[in-house]
Amino acid sequence: MPNPELSLILPAKNEAAALGPLLARLRERFPEAELIVVDDGSTDGTAALAQAAGARVVRHPVSLGNGAAVKSGARAATGEVLVFLDADGQHDPDDIPRLLAKLDEGYDMAVGARDATSQASLGRGLANRLYNRLAGYVTGHRIPDLTSGFRAVRAAKFRRFLYLLPNGFSYPTTITMAFFRCGYPVAYVPIHAARRIGRSHLKPWKDGLRFLLIIFKIATLYSPLKLFAPLSALFFLAASLWYVHTFVSIGRFTNMSALLYTASLLIFLMGLVSEQITMLMYRDDAQSDSMGGDA
């Protein structure tokens, strides 16, 4: 019988080459866990292979995206703890107990943080460092690996944020920052990720820009003043420098200085209003929890 406490969820799109051995290892390592494969519109027999391996298969008739597959898996799972891992063979099932141990210590989410040798390319490694730094600034927490899809999380709290998660590849960004915003403790466990089997579905430039855009979107949901306040200060500085320049050169306070000061004030006030709205969005009560669970 499935273990009611643990659900292993693998989003998969055309991963037949790696899925069979991975499912065998997971079933051997966690014989009582609920094993779910979300087939995101595969055309290579991924679903049939997963069924043959004894996994529960959730199928998308067309590809909806990695994030959509994660959400489908979370909705279908019955376990109190969810473990998400890639179906391409990068994540080692032997690392799962290390993630679960962090939950036993009181954390609400444990993330497998890839080491430097796990990056697919130098460019992607540099991009991930940039994302980690930006997210760390916004949240005020050190984030070693913002985009890792290998994580264990308490199901009830994860489902609370399903309505926020995008359908694309950046769901780890959103869920990580949402957990920090609500004060849910997040742990990072160092791991080594192997090279994927098969071809990657990521498009480096397109998805890189998308990741960056999502960071800024989530920043406005997480702590808007951390974006608006520096921007307001920049306009205020520009207005002051222009005022000094015009006062020294022509002895006047110009319309441009007035415009820049006004823009600085308006941006700061927008940040204050956004901060209040954010506090309402993340109120920690039974109503918001039920809304997140039904999303």
C-alpha positions in Angstrom: 0.0 0.0 0.0 1.3 3.6 -0.7 2.8 5.5 2.1 0.3 8.2 3.0 3.1 10.5 4.2 5.2 10.7 1.0 4.5 11.4 -2.6 7.3 11.4 -5.2 6.3 13.6 -8.2 8.2 13.6 -11.6 7.2 16.0 -14.3 8.1 14.4 -17.6 8.1 15.3 -21.2 9.7 12.9 -23.6 11.9 11.3 -20.9 11.5 7.7 -21.9 15.3 7.3 -22.2 15.9 8.0 -18.5 12.6 7.3 -16.8 12.7 3.5 -16.6 15.9 3.1 -14.5 15.0 6.1 -12.4 11.6 4.8 -11.5 13.1 1.4 -10.7 15.5 3.0 -8.2 12.8 5.1 -6.6 10.5 2.1 -6.2 13.4 0.1 -4.7 14.5 3.0 -2.4 11.0 4.0 -1.3 8.7 0.9 -1.8 5.7 2.4 0.1 5.8 5.9 -1.3 3.2 7.2 -3.8 4.9 7.5 -7.2 3.4 10.0 -9.6 4.6 10.7 -13.2 3.0 13.8 -14.8 3.2 13.2 -18.6 3.3 16.7 -20.1 2.2 15.9 -23.7 5.0 13.3 -24.4 5.2 11.6 -27.8 7.8 9.0 -27.0 6.0 6.5 -24.8 6.8 8.1 -21.5 3.3 7.4 -20.1 3.3 3.7 -21.1 6.8 3.2 -19.6 5.7 4.9 -16.3 2.6 2.8 -16.1 4.6 -0.4 -16.7 6.9 0.6 -13.8 3.9 0.9 -11.5 3.7 4.6 -11.3 0.5 6.6 -11.2 0.3 8.6 -14.4 -1.3 12.0 -14.7 -1.5 13.0 -18.4 -1.7 16.3 -20.2 -3.0 15.9 -23.7 -0.7 18.7 -24.9 2.4 20.2 -23.3 1.4 22.8 -20.8 4.9 23.4 -19.3 7.0 22.1 -16.4 5.2 24.3 -13.9 1.8 23.1 -15.0 3.0 19.5 -14.6 4.2 20.3 -11.1 0.8 21.8 -10.2 -1.0 18.8 -11.6 1.2 16.4 -9.6 0.6 18.4 -6.4 -3.1 18.3 -6.9 -3.2 14.6 -7.5 -0.8 13.6 -4.7 -2.2 12.3 -1.4 1.0 12.4 0.6 1.6 14.9 3.4 5.1 15.5 2.1 5.8 16.1 -1.6 9.2 15.4 -3.3 9.7 16.9 -6.7 12.5 15.7 -8.9 13.3 15.8 -12.6 12.6 12.7 -14.8 15.8 13.1 -16.8 18.2 11.3 -14.5 19.9 14.4 -13.0 18.7 13.9 -9.5 19.9 11.1 -7.3 17.2 9.3 -5.3 19.7 8.7 -2.6 19.7 12.4 -1.8 16.0 12.3 -1.0 16.4 11.1 2.7 18.7 14.1 3.2 16.0 16.5 2.1 13.4 14.7 4.3 15.7 14.9 7.3 15.5 18.7 7.0 11.8 18.6 7.2 12.1 16.5 10.3 14.2 19.2 11.8 11.3 21.7 11.4 11.9 23.2 8.0 8.9 23.5 5.7 10.8 23.0 2.5 14.2 21.5 1.7 15.9 22.2 -1.7 18.7 20.4 -3.3 21.4 23.1 -4.1 23.5 22.1 -7.0 27.3 22.5 -6.7 29.4 24.3 -9.3 30.2 21.2 -11.2 26.5 20.5 -11.8 25.9 23.4 -14.1 25.2 22.5 -17.7 27.4 25.3 -19.0 29.4 28.3 -17.9 26.7 30.7 -19.1 24.0 29.0 -17.2 26.1 28.9 -14.1 26.7 32.6 -14.3 23.1 33.3 -14.9 22.1 31.2 -11.9 24.5 33.1 -9.7 22.9 36.4 -10.8 19.4 35.0 -10.1 20.5 33.8 -6.6 22.0 37.3 -5.8 18.9 39.1 -6.9 16.5 36.8 -5.0 18.8 37.0 -2.0 18.5 40.8 -2.0 14.7 40.8 -2.3 14.1 38.2 0.4 17.0 39.1 2.7 18.0 35.4 2.8 21.0 33.6 1.3 19.7 31.5 -1.6 22.3 29.1 -3.0 20.2 27.7 -5.8 17.0 29.5 -6.7 16.1 27.4 -9.8 16.6 23.9 -8.5 13.6 21.6 -9.2 14.7 19.0 -6.7 12.9 19.7 -3.4 10.9 18.2 -0.6 8.0 20.3 0.8 5.0 20.0 3.1 2.0 19.5 0.9 -0.5 21.8 2.6 1.8 24.8 2.5 2.9 24.1 -1.1 -0.7 24.0 -2.3 -1.4 27.3 -0.7 0.7 29.0 -3.4 -0.5 27.0 -6.4 -2.3 30.0 -7.8 1.0 31.9 -7.9 3.0 29.3 -9.8 3.6 29.9 -13.5 3.2 27.1 -16.1 6.7 27.4 -17.4 10.1 26.4 -16.0 10.3 29.0 -13.3 8.1 27.5 -10.6 11.0 27.0 -8.2 11.7 30.7 -8.2 8.1 31.6 -7.3 7.6 28.9 -4.6 11.0 29.7 -2.9 10.2 33.4 -2.7 6.6 32.8 -1.6 7.8 30.6 1.3 10.3 33.2 2.5 7.6 35.9 2.3 5.4 34.0 4.6 8.1 33.1 7.0 8.2 29.4 6.3 11.8 28.1 6.9 13.6 26.8 3.9 16.8 24.6 4.0 19.3 24.0 1.3 21.1 20.7 1.0 24.2 20.5 -1.2 23.9 18.0 -4.0 25.6 17.0 -7.2 23.3 16.8 -10.2 24.4 14.4 -13.0 24.2 15.3 -16.7 20.7 14.9 -18.0 19.8 12.0 -20.3 18.3 13.2 -23.5 17.9 16.7 -24.8 17.1 19.7 -22.6 13.8 21.5 -23.1 15.2 24.8 -21.9 15.9 27.6 -24.4 18.8 29.5 -22.7 18.2 33.0 -23.9 14.4 33.0 -24.0 14.0 31.2 -20.6 16.9 33.2 -19.1 15.1 36.4 -19.8 11.9 34.8 -18.5 13.5 33.8 -15.3 14.8 37.4 -14.8 11.4 38.9 -15.5 9.8 36.5 -13.0 12.2 37.5 -10.3 11.1 41.1 -10.7 7.4 40.1 -10.8 7.8 38.1 -7.6 9.8 40.9 -6.1 6.8 43.1 -6.4 4.7 40.5 -4.7 7.4 39.7 -2.1 8.7 43.1 -1.0 7.7 45.9 -3.4 9.6 48.6 -1.5 12.9 46.9 -2.2 12.3 47.7 -5.8 10.4 51.0 -5.6 12.5 52.6 -2.8 15.9 52.4 -4.7 14.2 53.6 -7.9 12.6 56.5 -6.0 16.0 57.4 -4.5 17.6 57.4 -8.0 15.0 59.9 -9.3 15.5 62.0 -6.1 19.3 62.0 -6.7 18.9 62.9 -10.3 16.5 65.8 -9.4 18.9 67.1 -6.8 21.9 67.0 -9.1 20.0 68.7 -11.8 18.8 71.4 -9.4 22.4 72.0 -8.2 23.5 72.2 -11.9 20.8 74.7 -12.9 21.1 76.8 -9.7 24.9 77.2 -10.3 24.6 77.8 -14.0 21.5 79.9 -14.3 20.3 80.5 -10.8 16.9 78.8 -11.3 14.8 75.8 -10.1 13.7 74.3 -13.4 10.7 72.3 -14.5 12.9 69.3 -15.0 13.9 69.2 -11.4 10.3 69.6 -10.3 9.3 66.7 -12.6 12.0 64.4 -11.3 11.1 65.2 -7.6 7.5 64.5 -8.4 8.4 61.2 -10.0 10.5 60.3 -7.0 7.6 60.9 -4.6 5.0 59.1 -6.8 7.2 56.0 -7.1 7.8 55.9 -3.4 4.1 56.2 -2.7 3.4 53.4 -5.2 5.8 51.3 -3.3 4.0 52.0 0.0 0.6 51.1 -1.4 2.0 47.9 -3.1 3.6 46.9 0.3 0.2 47.1 2.0 -1.5 45.1 -0.8 1.3 42.5 -0.4 0.7 42.2 3.3 -3.0 41.4 2.6 -2.2 38.8 0.0 0.0 36.9 2.3 -2.2 37.0 5.4 -1.8 33.7 7.3 -5.3 32.6 8.0 -7.5 29.6 7.3 -9.3 31.4 4.5 -6.1 32.1 2.5 -4.9 28.5 3.1 -8.1 27.1 1.7 -7.9 29.4 -1.3 -4.4 28.2 -2.0 -5.4 24.6 -1.6 -8.3 25.0 -4.1 -6.2 26.9 -6.7 
